[in-house]
Amino acid sequence: MIPAKFDYVRPSTVDEAVAALVAAGEDAKVLGGGQSLMPVLRLRMGEPSVVVDTTRIDEMKGITDAGDAIVIGAGTTHDAVTKSDLVRQHAALLAAATDTVADRQIRHRGTVGGAMAHADPAGDQPPVALAMGASFTIAGPSGRRTVPASEFFVDYFTTAVGPDEVLVSVSVPKHTGWGAHYEKFNRTAQAWAIVGVAATVRMDGGSIAEAEVGLTNMGPGPVKATAVEQALVGASTMAAITAAASHAAEGTSPNSDIHAESDYREHLARVLTARAVAKAAGIS
Ligand SMILES: Cc1cc2nc3c(=O)[nH]c(=O)nc-3n(C[C@H](O)[C@H](O)[C@H](O)COP(=O)(O)OP(=O)(O)OC[C@H]3O[C@@H](n4cnc5c(N)ncnc54)[C@H](O)[C@@H]3O)c2cc1C
């Protein structure tokens, strides 16, 4: 299908982008990599009067070392994230999850900011941001604000980013030396997760000292598996990891759809959590 008619604006700064959104009222859409927005427009599930293309805003691209965190511009592509030494060294879980996003072509166009702002419950990166305690810098008409991941993801396809705001960057606390693994269960290679589990652990003398676990597609947004994280402290065997992973479905509200019933998703969450944590910890 062909999208409905819209005006197109291509600003070169964040301030210009915000001004364009304000001028358009509530009827504008930000364009990141277009990998999710363009299908929405073509299917006429959305008919904005203005599309604000952020792909020429230099400030929104690139990955920088900010001391105790790495800062990823919202317009940075998935491909750049997977190839970044900074990400692999300090946020290995984000690299692992991003490696599984769609196919190579989509990873070359799609952006981290677009994936976070889109907030698809099946998206692979939001649970990583939630588990690792990331924060988001959002620019709007009143200036900039920083929102923790725990407040950023609001509901299905809904975040704290307002209609006249732009997501500028994502800050991920460094997890240098932590083990990490993203376990994704999907119907075919390169498809969205039926369920995914993002796990990163800090080991101390063969035991798990700290664990952070996020779940994909187990509710309207990403879920932090807090009960699992607490139960994993001190675990040093597969049996202990499996026991901790038995809490993975607590506090979740997965959907039933053509791919899986909700109780099957709960089962998957427990099984995949044990696998993801074991691989992150190097325990078998
Ligand atoms: C065939 C296919 C398979 C896919 N498989 C997967 C998968 O396995 N896992 C996965 O996680 N994702 C998958 N995706 C989605 C892909 O990762 C997209 O790149 C991503 O969801 C959106 O990123 P984007 O930069 O293309 O955003 P866009 O499509 O440009 O935008 C998406 C939404 O975010 C908003 N937005 C974008 N940037 C900003 C910003 N800076 N500030 C505020 N709002 C903004 C837009 O207005 C829009 O509402 C797939 C997509 C396709 C087409």
PDBQT file of the ligand as one rigid body, heavy atoms in Angstrom, charges set to zero:
ROOT
HETATM    1  C1  LIG A 301      11.042  -7.676   9.019  1.00  0.00    +0.000 C 
HETATM    2  C2  LIG A 301      11.428  -7.029  10.323  1.00  0.00    +0.000 A 
HETATM    3  C3  LIG A 301      11.929  -7.829  11.326  1.00  0.00    +0.000 A 
HETATM    4  C4  LIG A 301      12.260  -7.261  12.553  1.00  0.00    +0.000 A 
HETATM    5  N1  LIG A 301      12.736  -8.082  13.537  1.00  0.00    +0.000 NA
HETATM    6  C5  LIG A 301      13.042  -7.554  14.723  1.00  0.00    +0.000 A 
HETATM    7  C6  LIG A 301      13.544  -8.391  15.754  1.00  0.00    +0.000 A 
HETATM    8  O1  LIG A 301      13.755  -9.595  15.599  1.00  0.00    +0.000 OA
HETATM    9  N2  LIG A 301      13.799  -7.809  16.955  1.00  0.00    +0.000 N 
HETATM   10  C7  LIG A 301      13.600  -6.480  17.188  1.00  0.00    +0.000 A 
HETATM   11  O2  LIG A 301      13.846  -6.027  18.309  1.00  0.00    +0.000 OA
HETATM   12  N3  LIG A 301      13.163  -5.659  16.205  1.00  0.00    +0.000 NA
HETATM   13  C8  LIG A 301      12.883  -6.168  14.996  1.00  0.00    +0.000 A 
HETATM   14  N4  LIG A 301      12.439  -5.331  13.998  1.00  0.00    +0.000 N 
HETATM   15  C9  LIG A 301      12.289  -3.890  14.274  1.00  0.00    +0.000 C 
HETATM   16  C10 LIG A 301      13.612  -3.152  13.993  1.00  0.00    +0.000 C 
HETATM   17  O3  LIG A 301      14.523  -3.422  15.024  1.00  0.00    +0.000 OA
HETATM   18  C11 LIG A 301      13.420  -1.646  13.919  1.00  0.00    +0.000 C 
HETATM   19  O4  LIG A 301      14.612  -1.132  13.490  1.00  0.00    +0.000 OA
HETATM   20  C12 LIG A 301      13.074  -0.919  15.202  1.00  0.00    +0.000 C 
HETATM   21  O5  LIG A 301      11.984  -1.448  15.889  1.00  0.00    +0.000 OA
HETATM   22  C13 LIG A 301      12.699   0.518  14.936  1.00  0.00    +0.000 C 
HETATM   23  O6  LIG A 301      13.840   1.223  14.676  1.00  0.00    +0.000 OA
HETATM   24  P1  LIG A 301      13.866   2.318  13.544  1.00  0.00    +0.000 P 
HETATM   25  O7  LIG A 301      15.083   3.136  13.776  1.00  0.00    +0.000 OA
HETATM   26  O8  LIG A 301      13.694   1.706  12.225  1.00  0.00    +0.000 OA
HETATM   27  O9  LIG A 301      12.590   3.233  13.953  1.00  0.00    +0.000 OA
HETATM   28  P2  LIG A 301      11.440   3.852  13.062  1.00  0.00    +0.000 P 
HETATM   29  O10 LIG A 301      10.763   2.793  12.288  1.00  0.00    +0.000 OA
HETATM   30  O11 LIG A 301      11.941   5.018  12.317  1.00  0.00    +0.000 OA
HETATM   31  O12 LIG A 301      10.473   4.379  14.230  1.00  0.00    +0.000 OA
HETATM   32  C14 LIG A 301       9.800   3.489  15.079  1.00  0.00    +0.000 C 
HETATM   33  C15 LIG A 301       8.963   4.321  16.068  1.00  0.00    +0.000 C 
HETATM   34  O13 LIG A 301       9.827   5.041  16.950  1.00  0.00    +0.000 OA
HETATM   35  C16 LIG A 301       9.641   6.453  16.791  1.00  0.00    +0.000 C 
HETATM   36  N5  LIG A 301      10.992   7.042  16.833  1.00  0.00    +0.000 N 
HETATM   37  C17 LIG A 301      12.055   6.660  16.094  1.00  0.00    +0.000 A 
HETATM   38  N6  LIG A 301      13.140   7.353  16.467  1.00  0.00    +0.000 NA
HETATM   39  C18 LIG A 301      12.742   8.204  17.456  1.00  0.00    +0.000 A 
HETATM   40  C19 LIG A 301      13.410   9.188  18.243  1.00  0.00    +0.000 A 
HETATM   41  N7  LIG A 301      14.720   9.415  18.125  1.00  0.00    +0.000 N 
HETATM   42  N8  LIG A 301      12.665   9.866  19.141  1.00  0.00    +0.000 NA
HETATM   43  C20 LIG A 301      11.345   9.630  19.306  1.00  0.00    +0.000 A 
HETATM   44  N9  LIG A 301      10.662   8.715  18.600  1.00  0.00    +0.000 NA
HETATM   45  C21 LIG A 301      11.355   8.016  17.678  1.00  0.00    +0.000 A 
HETATM   46  C22 LIG A 301       8.925   6.629  15.456  1.00  0.00    +0.000 C 
HETATM   47  O14 LIG A 301       8.137   7.803  15.431  1.00  0.00    +0.000 OA
HETATM   48  C23 LIG A 301       8.079   5.377  15.392  1.00  0.00    +0.000 C 
HETATM   49  O15 LIG A 301       6.913   5.537  16.166  1.00  0.00    +0.000 OA
HETATM   50  C24 LIG A 301      12.120  -5.861  12.759  1.00  0.00    +0.000 A 
HETATM   51  C25 LIG A 301      11.636  -5.051  11.736  1.00  0.00    +0.000 A 
HETATM   52  C26 LIG A 301      11.296  -5.630  10.517  1.00  0.00    +0.000 A 
HETATM   53  C27 LIG A 301      10.791  -4.725   9.434  1.00  0.00    +0.000 C 
ENDROOT
TORSDOF 0
